[in-house]
Amino acid sequence: MSKIFLSHTSTDKKFVRKLGADLRRYGHTIWIDEAEINIGDSLIGKIRDGLDSVDYVAVVLSEASIKSEWVKKEIEIASNREIEEKKVLVLPLLIQNVELPGFLKGKFYGDFSQDDEYEEKLQLLLRSLPDSKSEDEINIEDEELTRLKEELAGAKKVIDHFKSDLEKVTEHSFEIKSDELQAAILEENERNPKHAPINNVYAFQIDDVYITLGYILHVIRKLRMKGAHQFEPFITMNNKWDDVDRMLEAYQDMINR
């Protein structure tokens, strides 16, 4: 995936934030000054570092930005890098009908000036960026995220209802596990508190690999998308499918209550 510097002026923040969010959805990393520069940082140094570290510089062109000395300097630095490296680096994106600055004249540009053509122009931009995720990949991830949110919402209701009983059962099961497994469980429970009742009882380890509910759900998602995962032979060789089944059955029972 590509790392992209979004060169712009503050007047165009609304468009830049939307574009940045969409590019992230398609797997790319975005450099935006408001996210990268902290109080006390050197503006010039930080921006120069950003321009030197990215794969592309997308220049958002508007009536305000073509007058901005900052944007002009960013275009100059990026254009010099493009010449030195002899590859396409600068991507002009028009959001208003303005004349391209001297450094960019002659370049094919993305015309985002019409709101109703945004999606069409976004897809055109994505074709210029290597390794953009496909629409199918995006849809699968969105559907999976929705499903997981529903699962967690259901789990929360169950946990709230049976909290006192769950605490009694899980406390003893957790205490008899190894210190290393306990540490792995606590780490995942901190990330996914709603997994705690299952992890505390059913999580197990094979050598230095800790099998928690989050780990299994991650593997299942990979299996659904790619059809294979090293987890399968690993569990088979260690004869642990019964342990996996117990954990998933407990999770299903918890959600269905």
Buried (B, 14 or more C-beta within 10 A) or exposed (E): BBEBBBBBBEBBBEBBBEBBEBBEBBBBEBBBBEEBBEEEEEEEEBBBBBBEEBBBBBBBBBEBBBEBEBBBBBBBBBBEBBEEEEEEBBBBBBBBEBEBBEBBEEBEBBBBBEEEEBEEBBEBBBEBBEEBBEEEBBEBBEEBEEEEEEBBEBBEEBBEEBEEEBEEEBEEBBEEBEEEBBEBBEEBBEEBEBBBBBBBBBBBBBEEEBBBBBBBBEBBBBEEEEEEBEBEEBBEEBEBEEBBEBBBEBBEEBBEE
